[in-house]
Amino acid sequence: MKTFHQIMEYLYYKIQRITRYSDTSSLNVHVPFVMTGVIFFYIVDFWILYHYIIMGYPPYKDMGAVLLVVYGGGLAIWLSLYFYYRYKSRDYRIMQKKTYEHTTSLWAYLFMLTPFVGLLALAIFNL
C-alpha cells in the first residue's frame, strides 16, 4: 500500500507541475480533474476492447451501459481522487515536500499519453 501512495504522490506532483501554466491551474482541484480524465480514457480503452473481444459487438449497440459507465464511472473516479488528495490536506503536504522535484517526468507523461495512443490504435484498426 505504501508503493501505491508513493505512485499517487509522484503523479500528483508531476501533473501539478506539468499543468501549472494551463487555464485549469487556477482551480485547486485541477489535478483530480486531469487524473480523472486520464483514468477515464484508460477505462474507455478497456471498455472498447472488452466489447469487441469478449462480447463480440461494438459498444455503441448497448448505449445505456455506455452512459452508465461514462457518468457513473467518471463521477466515482473524480470523487475518490478528490477526497484522496483533500483528506488531511494531502495535496498541500505533497507539494511542500518537494521530494519529486528532481525526478524525471517521463512516467507522468507516459501515464497521461498512453490512453490516447491506445484510442488512436483502436481507431486505426477500426475497433
FIRO-466316 format. One record per residue (C-alpha): residue number from 1; residue in three letters; x, y, z. Coordinates in nm, 4 decimals, always signed. Example, Ala and Ser with C-alpha at 12.3 -4.5 7.8 and 13.67 -1.06 7.14 Angstrom:
BEGIN
1/ALA/+1.2300/-0.4500/+0.7800
2/SER/+1.3670/-0.1060/+0.7140
This chain:
BEGIN
1/MET/+0.0000/+0.0000/+0.0000
2/LYS/+0.2937/+0.2327/+0.0612
3/THR/+0.4024/+0.1909/-0.3011
4/PHE/+0.0548/+0.2955/-0.4178
5/HIS/+0.0757/+0.6134/-0.2099
6/GLN/+0.4201/+0.6919/-0.3497
7/ILE/+0.2961/+0.6446/-0.7065
8/MET/-0.0043/+0.8680/-0.6400
9/GLU/+0.2177/+1.1335/-0.4786
10/TYR/+0.4543/+1.1237/-0.7765
11/LEU/+0.1681/+1.1548/-1.0264
12/TYR/+0.0079/+1.4361/-0.8288
13/TYR/+0.3311/+1.6331/-0.8028
14/LYS/+0.4291/+1.5887/-1.1665
15/ILE/+0.0821/+1.6579/-1.3081
16/GLN/+0.0649/+1.9696/-1.0910
17/ARG/+0.3997/+2.0842/-1.2347
18/ILE/+0.3148/+1.9901/-1.5949
19/THR/-0.0226/+2.1667/-1.5917
20/ARG/+0.0630/+2.4631/-1.3696
21/TYR/+0.0534/+2.7109/-1.6591
22/SER/-0.2734/+2.5890/-1.8063
23/ASP/-0.6074/+2.7609/-1.7630
24/THR/-0.7266/+2.4947/-1.5207
25/SER/-0.4431/+2.5532/-1.2751
26/SER/-0.6320/+2.8396/-1.1119
27/LEU/-0.8627/+2.5831/-0.9542
28/ASN/-0.7330/+2.3875/-0.6584
29/VAL/-0.8969/+2.0733/-0.7937
30/HIS/-0.7430/+2.0638/-1.1416
31/VAL/-0.5105/+1.7685/-1.0745
32/PRO/-0.8005/+1.5360/-0.9804
33/PHE/-0.9763/+1.6535/-1.2987
34/VAL/-0.6717/+1.5733/-1.5139
35/MET/-0.6144/+1.2378/-1.3439
36/THR/-0.9844/+1.1517/-1.3743
37/GLY/-0.9760/+1.2268/-1.7452
38/VAL/-0.6698/+1.0115/-1.7996
39/ILE/-0.8006/+0.7203/-1.5918
40/PHE/-1.1350/+0.7528/-1.7653
41/PHE/-0.9710/+0.7153/-2.1059
42/TYR/-0.7923/+0.4033/-1.9781
43/ILE/-1.1376/+0.2683/-1.8881
44/VAL/-1.2691/+0.3606/-2.2341
45/ASP/-0.9803/+0.1697/-2.3959
46/PHE/-1.0549/-0.1400/-2.1905
47/TRP/-1.4301/-0.0990/-2.2424
48/ILE/-1.3903/-0.0973/-2.6206
49/LEU/-1.1557/-0.3954/-2.6146
50/TYR/-1.3908/-0.5834/-2.3810
51/HIS/-1.6879/-0.5329/-2.6091
52/TYR/-1.5066/-0.6323/-2.9257
53/ILE/-1.3084/-0.9252/-2.7871
54/ILE/-1.5342/-1.0723/-2.5176
55/MET/-1.8841/-0.9646/-2.6204
56/GLY/-1.8292/-0.9683/-2.9961
57/TYR/-2.0183/-0.6484/-3.0800
58/PRO/-1.9372/-0.2755/-3.0793
59/PRO/-2.0046/-0.0815/-2.7577
60/TYR/-2.2492/+0.1633/-2.9183
61/LYS/-2.5027/-0.1204/-2.9517
62/ASP/-2.5532/-0.1048/-2.5722
63/MET/-2.5764/+0.2718/-2.5191
64/GLY/-2.7397/+0.2532/-2.1746
65/ALA/-2.4414/+0.0700/-2.0294
66/VAL/-2.2012/+0.3087/-2.2021
67/LEU/-2.3722/+0.6125/-2.0471
68/LEU/-2.3754/+0.4437/-1.7068
69/VAL/-2.0007/+0.3847/-1.7301
70/VAL/-1.9388/+0.7380/-1.8576
71/TYR/-2.1327/+0.9258/-1.5920
72/GLY/-2.1139/+0.6861/-1.3008
73/GLY/-1.7530/+0.5876/-1.3511
74/GLY/-1.6324/+0.9405/-1.4163
75/LEU/-1.8058/+1.0753/-1.1076
76/ALA/-1.6805/+0.7919/-0.8867
77/ILE/-1.3214/+0.8330/-1.0056
78/TRP/-1.3253/+1.2107/-0.9564
79/LEU/-1.4779/+1.1867/-0.6089
80/SER/-1.2306/+0.9226/-0.4984
81/LEU/-0.9309/+1.1215/-0.6261
82/TYR/-1.0632/+1.4500/-0.4877
83/PHE/-1.1194/+1.3074/-0.1409
84/TYR/-0.7910/+1.1145/-0.1544
85/TYR/-0.5984/+1.4394/-0.2009
86/ARG/-0.8119/+1.6663/+0.0165
87/TYR/-0.8255/+1.4271/+0.3124
88/LYS/-0.5900/+1.5625/+0.5794
89/SER/-0.4614/+1.8202/+0.3261
90/ARG/-0.2554/+1.5560/+0.1485
91/ASP/-0.2255/+1.7759/-0.1611
92/TYR/-0.0541/+2.0586/+0.0283
93/ARG/+0.1860/+1.8223/+0.2008
94/ILE/+0.2832/+1.6608/-0.1312
95/MET/+0.3650/+1.9978/-0.2852
96/GLN/+0.5614/+2.1145/+0.0197
97/LYS/+0.7784/+1.8005/+0.0427
98/LYS/+0.9358/+1.8526/-0.2999
99/THR/+1.0819/+1.5001/-0.2922
100/TYR/+0.9909/+1.4523/-0.6572
101/GLU/+1.1309/+1.7867/-0.7728
102/HIS/+1.4460/+1.6427/-0.9314
103/THR/+1.2950/+1.3198/-1.0636
104/THR/+1.2105/+1.2738/-1.4274
105/SER/+0.8611/+1.3498/-1.5565
106/LEU/+0.8770/+1.0690/-1.8126
107/TRP/+0.6457/+0.8358/-1.6199
108/ALA/+0.3882/+1.1095/-1.5704
109/TYR/+0.3921/+1.1859/-1.9438
110/LEU/+0.3567/+0.8150/-2.0229
111/PHE/+0.0674/+0.7891/-1.7771
112/MET/-0.1083/+1.0829/-1.9380
113/LEU/-0.0474/+0.9970/-2.3055
114/THR/-0.0830/+0.6168/-2.3155
115/PRO/-0.4662/+0.6023/-2.3203
116/PHE/-0.4801/+0.8447/-2.6137
117/VAL/-0.2268/+0.6395/-2.8081
118/GLY/-0.4439/+0.3361/-2.7315
119/LEU/-0.7518/+0.5121/-2.8661
120/LEU/-0.5615/+0.6102/-3.1799
121/ALA/-0.4518/+0.2494/-3.2299
122/LEU/-0.8099/+0.1278/-3.1838
123/ALA/-0.9298/+0.3841/-3.4384
124/ILE/-0.6619/+0.2875/-3.6896
125/PHE/-0.7564/-0.0795/-3.6623
126/ASN/-1.1290/+0.0093/-3.6904
127/LEU/-1.2282/-0.1255/-3.3497
